[in-house]
Amino acid sequence: MIFFASLAILAGVLVSLSRQINGRLALSTSAMESSFWNHLVGLVFITIIALIVGGLFAGEPQAAPWWAYLGGTVGVIFIAAGSWLIARIGAARTALLIIAGQMVFGVLIDVAMGAPGNLWARVVGVGLILAGMWVTHAGKKAA
């Protein structure tokens, strides 16, 4: 479990780093161009890694439902929106709002799918995140 938790934390660090890098690129270009370069470089990188490690064409893509391919579209919107937002509301606030959105929707998905776990703990966790957002927002207005 510690390995998986560490991997998830590393992924969170990389998402924050990615947001910062793309936000900086968006300042020099645009959110759309930043998203374009992000995905083009990512495509080249993952293709090289997959060709070295193997597994680039290991599955049966025709077996996946049509909506499974919408992840790329959602990813492009996520990258472009994050790049645009960082320059306008800052990295910390953007990250906090993204995490809040992920947590709220994650809890909704877990509830809808009947995932095991304590519903109240999840609701309290999301409530604490939302409270943290409110506190940082209220602190900015007072300053």
C-alpha positions, 0 to 999 in steps of 0.5 A: 500500500505504501508503494501505491500511496507514494506513486499517487503522491508522485503523480500529484507532484508531477501534475503540479509541476506539469501545470506550472510548466504549461502555465509558463509556456501559455504566458509565452504562447497561448493556452491552446498552443501550450496544450498542443505542445504538451500533447505533441511532446507527450505523444513522442515521449510515450511512443518512444518509451512504449517502443523501448519497453513494449506494449504500445499495441498490446491491447484490443482497442476495438473491444473498448467502448466508444466513450473510452476514447474521450479521455484524450479530449478531456485531457486536452481541455484539462491541460488548456484550462489549467494553463489558462487559469494559472496565469490568472488565479495563480498556481496554488488556487488553480491546484486547489480548485482542481483537487476539489473538483477531482475529490467531489467527482471522485466521491460521486463516482465511488458512490455511484459505482458502489465502491467500498469505503466510509461515505462520511469520511469521504464527505468530511474529506471533501468538506475540508478541501472546500473549507480550505478553498474558502479560507484561502479565498477569504484570506485573499479578500482581506489582504 
